[in-house]
Amino acid sequence: MRSGAYFSLPRSIGQLARYGALGVAINLALYAVYLILTEIGLAPIAAATVCFLLGIPISLTIHRRFTFRTDEISIGRRVLFASGYMMGYFLQIGGLYLLYRIAGLPHQAAQFVAMVIVALFLFCFQKFLVFKT
């Protein structure tokens, strides 16, 4: 492929590695907040909602700068980013509900599994729609 091609496997692997490393750090911090919030009595879905809202601006800044190495993005791209996170939120809450309420897993495990699935979705969403790298 040409150097300016839309998709480059080595570049994508680097982005995925950075996304994974940074995403693990961000999600571990947010997971700790989730555990604290549920420990003090907040319902799991409410705690997950708080963590998701905290994660949007943090993730936008970190992934724009370090994962995708992109300059500032337009308001439209920011709205697209937020809409991706809203889809991710519904995946997260749906997964948490299904695994915790329906399947009977402990909420801690259900939240962890849902977070991993949403992280993969959000990487693809950001790579191919928001940052288009």
VENURWO-V786782 format. One record per residue. N is the residue number from 1. PHI is phi in degrees with one decimal (* if undefined). D_CENTER is the distance of its C-alpha to the mean C-alpha in Angstrom with 1 decimal. Layout:
# VENURWO-V786782
<<N	PHI	D_CENTER> <N	PHI	D_CENTER>>
This chain:
# VENURWO-V786782
<<1	*	29.6> <2	-68.4	30.4> <3	-64.7	28.6> <4	-92.2	27.3> <5	-64.4	26.0> <6	-62.0	22.8> <7	-124.2	21.5> <8	-128.2	22.4> <9	-60.7	21.6> <10	-60.1	22.1> <11	-64.7	19.9> <12	-64.2	17.1> <13	-64.6	17.6> <14	-62.3	17.4> <15	-64.3	14.2> <16	-63.4	12.6> <17	-64.1	14.3> <18	-64.8	13.2> <19	-59.4	9.5> <20	-63.0	10.1> <21	-64.7	12.3> <22	-68.7	10.5> <23	-64.0	7.1> <24	-61.7	9.7> <25	-61.9	11.4> <26	-62.2	8.8> <27	-69.8	7.8> <28	-65.1	11.5> <29	-63.5	12.5> <30	-68.8	10.6> <31	-65.7	11.9> <32	-62.1	15.3> <33	-61.8	15.2> <34	-57.4	14.5> <35	-63.3	17.5> <36	-63.9	19.6> <37	-61.7	19.1> <38	-71.3	20.1> <39	-65.6	22.8> <40	-86.5	24.4> <41	113.6	24.5> <42	-73.5	21.6> <43	-62.5	20.8> <44	-53.3	17.7> <45	-68.5	16.3> <46	-65.3	17.2> <47	-64.4	15.6> <48	-63.7	12.2> <49	-64.5	12.7> <50	-58.9	13.6> <51	-63.7	10.7> <52	-63.3	8.3> <53	-64.5	10.9> <54	-66.5	11.1> <55	-74.3	7.6> <56	-60.7	8.0> <57	-67.5	11.0> <58	-63.3	10.2> <59	-65.0	7.2> <60	-58.2	9.6> <61	-64.2	12.4> <62	-68.0	11.5> <63	-72.2	10.0> <64	-62.8	12.8> <65	-74.7	15.4> <66	-103.4	14.7> <67	-78.5	12.6> <68	-99.5	14.2> <69	47.9	17.1> <70	-114.4	17.7> <71	-67.9	20.0> <72	-48.8	19.4> <73	-116.0	18.1> <74	-68.1	20.0> <75	-58.6	19.5> <76	-59.1	19.0> <77	-69.5	16.1> <78	-65.0	14.5> <79	-65.2	15.3> <80	-61.5	13.8> <81	-57.5	10.5> <82	-62.8	10.7> <83	-67.2	11.9> <84	-61.5	9.0> <85	-67.5	7.0> <86	-66.4	10.2> <87	-62.7	10.3> <88	-61.0	7.0> <89	-59.8	8.8> <90	-67.1	11.9> <91	-62.8	10.7> <92	-61.0	9.5> <93	-67.2	12.8> <94	-62.2	14.8> <95	-64.8	13.9> <96	-61.0	14.7> <97	-62.0	17.8> <98	-63.6	19.0> <99	-74.8	18.6> <100	-87.7	19.9> <101	-79.2	22.3> <102	-90.5	23.5> <103	-80.5	23.3> <104	83.3	24.1> <105	-68.7	21.7> <106	-59.4	21.4> <107	-59.7	18.5> <108	-64.0	17.2> <109	-69.8	17.0> <110	-61.3	15.7> <111	-63.4	12.8> <112	-62.9	12.1> <113	-61.9	12.5> <114	-62.1	10.4> <115	-62.1	7.4> <116	-65.1	8.4> <117	-62.4	8.9> <118	-66.2	5.8> <119	-59.9	4.2> <120	-65.2	7.6> <121	-59.4	7.7> <122	-67.4	5.2> <123	-60.4	7.2> <124	-62.5	10.2> <125	-59.9	9.8> <126	-67.4	9.5> <127	-63.5	12.2> <128	-95.8	14.6> <129	-117.1	14.4> <130	-84.4	13.2> <131	-96.7	14.5> <132	41.5	16.8> <133	-102.1	17.6>>
